Amino acid sequence: MNLLRRIKHAIGIFIHYYIKPNPSDFGYFGRNASLGIPADLKNPQNIYLYDFARIGCRSTIMTMGNSKFIMKRGCLTAEGLVVVTSNHYQRIGEFLDGGNEDNLYRDIIVEEDVWIGINWSRSYYRCWSCCKRIHTSLCCGDWKSGKSD
């Protein structure tokens, strides 16, 4: 019986990572857009990949609530991208209760022609995209001059 349960669990994992990432489930899946598999997607109906957008394999995109992940035309990411569109709201002096009623939900928009690499580090690379173009903490501004938004 235990073996049967393990086989069922393994098949479930295979389906989730390799078969479920179906472009027809997305909010929008543009011409020549691609998604590397395996991929872990939560609420794919809130994921929008425009023309020529590409997400590398072994990526995790969690669109929570009604928030969206929008990747515009010509964007590329390396493997292992992790995107979470929510965060816990912490009040000073109060413990998190583990519920989702206080979560903050925000859309994440990656503008046109942006490349997001693997193991990106502000201390070694200049950010070639303006913080106003990538609406995430991934972008740093011009680190050489010490400017930052």
C-alpha positions, -999 to +999 in steps of 0.1 A: +000+000+000+029+024+009+045+017-025+012+026-043+010+059-025+046+068-034+040+060-070+008+081-070+027+110-054+056+108-079+031+109-108+014+139-092+048+157-090+056+149-126+022+162-138+025+194-118+060+204-131+061+189-166+025+187-179+005+214-161+024+244-173+000+247-203+001+280-223-037+279-228-041+283-190-022+316-190-038+350-189-019+358-222+007+338-240+021+357-270+036+347-303+069+328-299+068+331-261+083+302-242+083+286-208+111+262-198+100+231-180+100+220-153+081+251-140+061+256-108+032+280-115+006+291-091-025+308-107-013+307-143-043+327-153-026+357-138+006+352-158+010+373-190+039+365-214+040+388-244+056+381-278+091+367-277+092+365-238+111+336-225+113+321-190+141+297-182+136+262-168+132+254-131+113+287-125+087+294-098+060+320-104+035+325-076+008+350-084-012+353-053-047+369-049-056+390-080-020+402-086-004+396-119+030+388-133+034+406-167+065+400-189+064+422-219+078+418-254+114+405-259+122+397-222+144+368-212+152+352-179+178+326-169+168+294-153+157+294-117+136+326-117+115+330-085+086+355-085+062+360-056+035+387-060+026+390-024+042+397+010+032+395+046+022+427+062+040+430+095+028+453+122+054+463+148+047+446+181+024+419+166+032+384+156+022+370+122-008+347+127-002+327+095-033+338+078-035+355+044-059+383+053-031+408+059-010+400+028+000+427+004-006+419-032+012+438-060+015+433-098+051+427-110+057+441-145+089+435-165+090+461-193+101+454-229+136+441-238+148+433-202+171+404-195+172+389-160+202+367-154+210+340-129+226+348-095+224+385-103+245+406-078+245+443-075+281+444-063+295+429-095+272+440-123+258+473-134+220+472-138+213+479-174+176+485-169+162+514-149+143+507-117+113+524-133+113+497-160+115+467-137+090+470-108+107+447-084+136+449-060+158+430-085+168+463-101+193+485-083+198+518-102+233+530-111+255+514-084+287+531-097+274+566-088+255+555-057+222+566-071+192+544-064+154+548-066 
